[in-house]
Amino acid sequence: MPLYYLIHQWVRKNAYQGKFHSPTRKNGEMFFDYVMIPPLDKDGYAMDVNQFGFYIESWLNDQLGIPCMSSVDGVKLYITIL
């Protein structure tokens, strides 16, 4: 299964109420111009873009064995596959 499809499905399942929009996938890059982050994390603490990035980075690294890193610029989350 292509990695872009797996990432798309992860975001679909983890975005708050499934709310997101991914208009572009090209040249090995995916863009989500809108992802509604859940208000609380799995421990009941307030969720922010850093925590959401931690979750997707952990999923890629730990469950799929895909080395990556995340960075945040304001409200923008960047995931880089290494």
N, C-alpha and C positions, 0 to 999 in steps of 0.2 A: 504494500500500500504506500503511495507517495507521502512523503513527510508533510507536504502542505495540507493534505487531506486530514492527517492525524492532528495537526495543529488546529486546523479549522474546527474539527470535532471537539477538541479539548476546550477551545474558547466557547463554542456553542454550549457545552455542558456546564462551564464554570462562570460564564457571564450571568449577571443577576437577571433572573427571569428569562434567560436566553437572549437578552437584548444586545446585539452587536451588528456591525456592518463591515463587510470586507469587500470593497469594490475592486481591488487590484491585486493581481498576482502575475509578476513578470520578472524575467531575468534572475530567477532564483530568490526573489524577494516577495514577501506578502505584506500587505498593508491593511490594517484595521483602522478605519477613521473614527470608529465609535465602538467602545466596549463598556458596557455598564458593569462596574465592579460591585460585587455584593457589599452591603453596608457592614456586615460582620464576617470575620473569618471563622474557621471551624471551631475555634476556642471561645468564640463569643466576643472577641475584641474588635474594635473598629478596623475595617479593612482600608488600606490605601494602595496606591499604585505600586509602592515598593513591595508590599506583602503579596500582591497579585503576581508581580514579577518573580518573587521568590518561589511561589507555587508552580508556575509554569517552568521555571528553570530547574527546580527539583524534579518535576515530572520528566522533563527531557533527559536530564543527567541520570537520575536514579532508576527510572522505570524503563526508559528506552535506550539508555547507554549512549546518548548523544551529547558530547561535550558542548557546552554553551555558556554564555554569560549574559547577564542582564544589566542594563543601565537605565537611568531615569533622567529625563530633562523636563522639569516642570510636571506636566501631566502626561507626557509621552514616555512610553515604555519601549525600549529597544531590546530585542533578543538577538544575539549574534551566535550563530552556529560556528564552532571552532573547527 
